[in-house]
């Protein structure tokens, strides 16, 4: 996924009201940027952190800037981390279309945001006359507390638990059901559920896997110009 124009570098002053952040750009200008992330962003909101923002020229936008990336160092070198939860579906869809996800190759059609389950929408629905249907739910991952170990979620997510239960229903109905964790950072080598943050979600993931839901995780390569899905990493399901 390419950004429409190169991102601008700045320094985080503070994140507040969850969806806003004050940022000082490299030229000294201070802007209020939208923060498209509903989670806690644990470890990624320290004042003074180097961040990257996109800018829109839309006259209907209240805030022209959007916080996209933050630099994070856990002692193994600086890594760029994508915090915009609006991007993963597009990144995964592009990767499937380019045949970069081996386990999701060979489907004739790809549709996004399709209704299913109990008044929900699946992020990606793959269909093929021979293969049948594959329901793919995508979660953005950026939490890392130990070098190399990505975790999800970074805050309690009842919605995430609901999605796992509905994926389990699809698997038991005879369809493929896939939980895809997209790790928006290039320094991840493995992943696990953050059971200390949301034990209910960790239990739901174990239960969903037992019902036939496939669990995949891929990390990304990130630059101020683009983000792309790069390679699979193992997931430890407790």
Secondary structure, DSSP 8 states (H G I E B T S, - for coil): -B-SS--EEEEEEEEETTTEEEEEETTS-EEEEE----S--TTS--TT-EEEEEE---TT-S-SEEEEEEEEESSS-EEEEE--TTSHHHHHHHHHHTT--GGG---SEEEEEEEETTTEEEEEEEEETTTEEEEEEEEEE-EEEETTEEEE-SS--HHHHHHHHHHHHHHHTTSEEEEEEEE-BTT--EEEE-TTT-HHHHHHHHHHHHTT-EEEEEEEEE-SSBEEEEEE-EEE--
